[in-house]
Amino acid sequence: MQQFLVTGANGHLGYNVCLLLKSEGYLVRALVLPHDDATRLEQLGVDVFRGDVTKPSSLEHFFNCGHPSETLLIHCAGIVSITNKNVAHLYKVNVEGSHHIVEMFKKYQLAKMVYVSSVHAIPEGEKGRLITEPASFDGGQVVGDYAKSKATTSEYMKKQAREGVPIVLVHPSGIIGPFDEGHGHLTMMIEDYLNGQLTSRVKGAYDFVDVRDVARGILAAALKGRSGESYILSGHLVDLKVFFDLLRKLSGRTRMINVLPTWFAHISAPLAEFYYRLRRRPPIYSKYSLYTISSNAYFSSAKAESELGYQKTSFEDTIKATVKWLSDSGKIKHKRVNRYIKEKLD
């Protein structure tokens, strides 16, 4: 029977991958950090292992799983960052940690590996140009330390595949959806709006993809993806006005959200980062995220649709699922808004 090893299993995407795999009847081994609370993974019935991708010796027990010819690896572990803080640790995890994972994969001779990269690893080109999967990656052609770490590692994975290591790459766009206990910046933005703590937004648009669609795309890549190939897993290009109008509709809020002038958003970005650092939460916007929502985000998932059978959930259904999960999880403290959400979505 096929089994899956999932790194970064306690993250937003990793958890959704584990949830999907268990629903499909697969055996799952989940790698989480040594001090993480893995209760929700244990409740899924996955086998939880403690380890750190930056410390190869801590990974042995996770990889020593038996039946290597029937074992597939999904490498979700990584740091997603929209700031320029802790750059050294970012590279240590996203680049060096991924090298350690590949070495372990080769040592234990597993069947196949899916590396979760990002669309940020792909050069955007001119505004409005359709972005497809490149033949190679170069950290010097993308903007931001996070993007550079993903591009550098993607090229390393391509090189390994050319040398015969069975690796498939997937590139999700901006992931949103339920079960984000880590409070990623997009989830934080939605939560703060619903709780009345976010009263202003900026102008811009980006491609947002349902985390559950990405999980299904990853499983399809593991089963059907061609070694050495990249697959963009994008969703829908959405203007932030549409984003917040939908949230207002689902929450019953009557007050329109303010729109900050672009120049003011850029000046205030450091203050926003400092504010969320005091709250020990990821910032909802930064200089890098402001750049991102004004950049070209015209990503094509045609290759994944054709080769993997990849499909997209409607943006409205994704937002509904996210809002309902936040409400069901007790994260919406605004009583009137929470009551409205429950009446509308239950």
C-alpha positions in Angstrom: 0.0 0.0 0.0 1.3 3.4 -0.9 2.3 5.7 1.9 3.2 9.4 2.1 5.8 11.3 4.0 4.8 15.0 4.5 7.2 17.6 5.8 5.8 20.8 7.2 2.7 18.9 8.1 1.5 21.3 10.8 1.4 24.3 8.5 -1.6 25.5 6.6 -0.8 23.6 3.4 0.8 20.6 5.1 -2.2 20.0 7.3 -4.6 20.2 4.3 -2.4 17.7 2.5 -2.5 15.3 5.4 -6.3 15.8 5.7 -6.7 14.9 2.0 -4.4 11.9 2.1 -6.2 10.4 5.1 -9.5 10.9 3.4 -8.2 9.0 0.4 -7.1 6.1 2.6 -3.3 6.5 2.5 -0.9 5.9 5.3 0.7 9.2 6.3 3.8 10.0 8.3 3.9 13.7 9.3 7.1 15.7 10.2 6.6 18.5 12.7 9.0 20.7 14.6 10.1 19.3 18.0 8.0 21.6 20.1 5.0 22.0 17.9 1.5 21.0 19.1 0.6 18.1 16.8 -2.8 17.3 18.4 -4.8 18.0 15.3 -2.6 15.7 13.2 -2.8 13.0 15.7 -6.6 13.3 15.6 -6.4 12.7 11.9 -4.7 9.4 12.5 -1.4 10.2 10.9 1.9 9.0 12.4 3.7 12.1 13.9 7.5 12.4 13.9 9.5 15.2 15.4 12.4 16.7 13.5 13.9 19.8 11.9 14.9 20.1 8.2 17.9 22.1 9.2 19.2 19.1 11.3 19.7 16.1 9.1 20.2 13.7 12.0 16.7 14.5 13.3 15.2 13.3 10.1 16.4 9.6 10.1 13.5 8.1 12.0 11.0 9.9 9.8 12.6 8.6 6.5 13.3 5.1 7.8 9.8 3.9 7.0 10.2 0.6 5.1 8.7 -0.2 1.7 10.6 2.6 -0.1 9.3 1.7 -3.5 5.8 2.4 -2.3 6.6 5.6 -0.4 6.2 9.2 -1.8 7.5 12.3 -0.2 5.7 15.7 -0.2 8.1 18.5 0.9 5.9 21.3 2.2 8.2 22.5 5.0 9.4 26.1 4.5 9.2 29.6 5.7 6.8 32.0 3.9 7.8 35.5 4.5 6.7 39.0 3.3 9.3 40.8 5.3 13.1 41.1 5.2 13.6 39.9 8.8 15.5 36.7 9.7 16.9 36.3 6.2 19.6 33.9 7.3 17.1 31.6 8.9 14.9 31.8 5.8 17.7 30.5 3.6 18.7 27.9 6.2 15.2 26.4 6.1 14.1 27.0 2.5 17.4 26.3 0.8 19.7 24.3 3.0 16.8 22.4 4.6 15.5 21.4 1.2 19.0 20.1 0.3 18.9 17.9 3.5 15.5 16.5 2.5 16.7 15.5 -1.0 19.8 13.8 0.5 17.6 11.8 2.8 15.2 11.0 0.0 18.1 9.6 -2.0 19.6 7.8 0.9 16.3 5.9 1.6 15.6 5.5 -2.1 11.9 6.6 -1.9 9.7 6.4 -5.0 9.0 10.0 -5.8 9.2 13.5 -4.3 7.0 16.6 -4.8 8.7 19.8 -3.9 6.3 22.7 -3.0 7.8 25.8 -4.5 5.9 29.0 -5.2 4.9 31.2 -8.1 7.2 33.8 -6.6 10.1 31.7 -7.9 9.0 32.5 -11.5 10.0 35.8 -13.1 6.9 37.9 -13.6 7.8 39.7 -16.8 5.7 42.6 -18.2 2.4 43.5 -16.7 -0.4 41.4 -18.3 2.0 38.8 -19.7 0.7 35.3 -19.2 3.1 33.5 -16.8 3.8 29.9 -17.5 6.3 27.3 -16.1 9.9 28.2 -17.0 12.6 25.7 -18.1 14.9 26.9 -15.4 15.0 29.2 -12.3 17.3 32.0 -11.3 17.2 33.8 -7.9 18.7 36.9 -9.6 15.6 37.3 -11.7 13.0 37.5 -8.9 12.3 40.1 -6.2 12.6 39.5 -2.5 14.4 37.1 -0.3 11.5 34.6 -0.1 11.2 34.5 -3.9 15.0 34.1 -4.2 15.1 31.2 -1.8 12.3 29.5 -3.7 13.9 30.1 -7.1 17.3 28.9 -5.9 15.8 25.7 -4.5 13.7 25.1 -7.5 16.7 25.2 -9.8 18.5 22.8 -7.4 15.5 20.4 -7.7 15.5 20.7 -11.5 19.2 19.8 -11.4 18.6 16.8 -9.2 15.8 15.6 -11.5 18.1 15.9 -14.5 20.5 13.6 -12.6 17.8 11.0 -12.3 16.2 11.8 -8.9 12.4 11.6 -9.4 11.3 15.1 -8.3 8.2 17.0 -9.4 7.8 20.8 -8.6 4.5 22.6 -7.9 4.1 26.3 -7.7 1.1 27.6 -5.8 0.0 31.2 -5.9 -1.4 33.1 -2.9 -2.8 30.3 -0.7 -6.0 31.0 1.3 -8.6 28.7 2.9 -9.6 27.0 6.1 -7.4 25.3 8.8 -4.7 27.9 9.0 -3.8 27.7 12.7 -0.5 29.4 12.1 -2.2 32.7 11.1 -0.6 33.4 7.8 -0.8 37.0 6.7 -3.9 36.4 4.4 -5.8 34.6 7.2 -4.7 37.3 9.6 -6.1 40.0 7.2 -9.5 38.3 7.0 -9.7 37.7 10.7 -8.7 41.2 11.6 -11.4 42.6 9.2 -14.1 40.4 10.6 -13.1 41.4 14.1 -13.3 45.1 13.2 -9.5 45.6 13.7 -8.8 46.3 10.1 -10.5 49.4 8.8 -8.3 50.2 5.8 -6.9 48.5 2.8 -4.6 49.2 -0.1 -5.2 49.0 -3.9 -4.0 46.0 -5.8 -4.8 42.5 -7.0 -3.3 39.1 -6.8 -4.0 35.5 -7.7 -5.5 33.6 -4.8 -5.8 29.8 -4.7 -7.8 27.6 -2.4 -5.5 25.5 -0.1 -7.7 22.5 -0.7 -7.2 22.8 -4.5 -3.4 23.0 -3.9 -3.5 19.9 -1.8 -5.4 18.0 -4.5 -2.9 19.4 -7.1 0.0 18.1 -5.0 -1.5 14.6 -4.7 -2.1 14.6 -8.5 1.5 15.7 -9.1 2.7 12.8 -6.8 0.7 10.3 -8.7 0.8 11.6 -12.3 3.4 14.4 -12.5 6.5 14.0 -14.7 9.9 14.1 -13.0 11.7 17.3 -13.6 8.5 19.2 -14.5 7.0 22.2 -12.9 3.3 22.8 -12.5 1.7 26.1 -11.6 -1.2 25.7 -9.2 -3.0 29.1 -9.4 -6.5 30.2 -8.6 -8.2 33.4 -9.5 -6.9 36.9 -10.1 -8.9 39.0 -7.7 -8.9 42.7 -7.1 -8.7 43.6 -3.4 -11.9 45.6 -3.7 -13.7 42.4 -4.8 -12.0 40.5 -1.9 -13.2 42.9 0.8 -16.7 43.5 -0.8 -17.2 39.7 -0.5 -16.1 39.7 3.1 -18.4 42.6 3.9 -21.3 40.7 2.3 -20.6 37.6 4.3 -20.1 39.4 7.6 -23.0 41.8 7.5 -20.7 44.8 8.1 -22.2 48.0 6.8 -19.2 50.3 7.1 -17.1 50.6 3.9 -13.4 49.9 4.3 -11.1 52.9 3.7 -8.6 52.8 0.8 -5.1 54.0 1.7 -3.2 56.0 -0.9 -0.3 54.0 -2.3 2.3 56.5 -1.1 0.9 56.3 2.4 0.9 52.5 2.5 4.5 52.4 1.5 5.5 54.9 4.2 3.4 53.2 6.9 4.5 49.6 6.0 7.4 49.5 8.6 4.9 50.7 11.3 2.5 47.9 10.3 5.2 45.4 10.5 6.2 46.7 14.0 2.5 46.6 15.1 2.0 43.0 14.2 5.4 42.0 15.6 4.2 43.4 19.0 1.1 41.2 18.6 3.4 38.2 17.7 1.5 37.8 14.4 2.7 38.0 10.8 2.0 41.4 9.3 -0.9 41.7 6.9 1.1 44.0 4.6 4.7 45.0 4.1 6.8 46.7 1.5 7.2 43.4 -0.2 3.5 42.5 -0.2 2.7 46.0 -1.6 5.1 45.2 -4.4 3.4 41.8 -4.9 -0.1 43.1 -5.3 1.0 45.6 -7.9 3.0 43.1 -9.9 2.0 40.9 -12.7 0.0 37.9 -11.3 -1.4 36.5 -14.5 -0.5 32.9 -13.8 -1.6 30.0 -16.1 -2.5 26.7 -14.6 -3.2 25.2 -18.0 -0.4 22.7 -17.8 -1.6 21.4 -14.4 -5.1 21.2 -15.7 -4.1 19.3 -18.8 -1.6 16.8 -17.2 -2.8 16.5 -13.7 -6.6 17.1 -14.0 -6.2 20.2 -11.7 -9.4 22.0 -10.9 -10.2 25.3 -9.1 -12.8 26.1 -6.5 -14.6 29.4 -7.0 -13.2 32.3 -5.1 -16.5 33.0 -3.4 -16.7 29.4 -2.1 -13.1 29.6 -0.8 -13.8 32.8 1.1 -17.0 31.3 2.5 -15.1 28.2 3.7 -12.4 30.4 5.3 -14.9 32.6 7.1 -16.9 29.7 8.3 -13.8 28.0 9.7 -12.7 31.2 11.5 -16.2 31.4 13.0 -16.4 27.7 14.0 -12.9 28.0 15.5 -13.9 30.8 17.8 -11.6 33.3 16.2 -14.3 35.9 15.4 -14.7 37.8 18.6 -17.1 40.4 17.2 -20.4 39.0 18.5 -22.7 40.6 15.9 -20.5 39.6 13.0 -20.1 36.1 14.3 -23.8 35.7 14.8 -24.4 37.0 11.2 -21.9 34.6 9.8 -23.4 31.6 11.6 -26.9 32.5 10.4 -25.7 33.0 6.8 -23.3 30.0 6.4 -24.5 27.3 8.8 
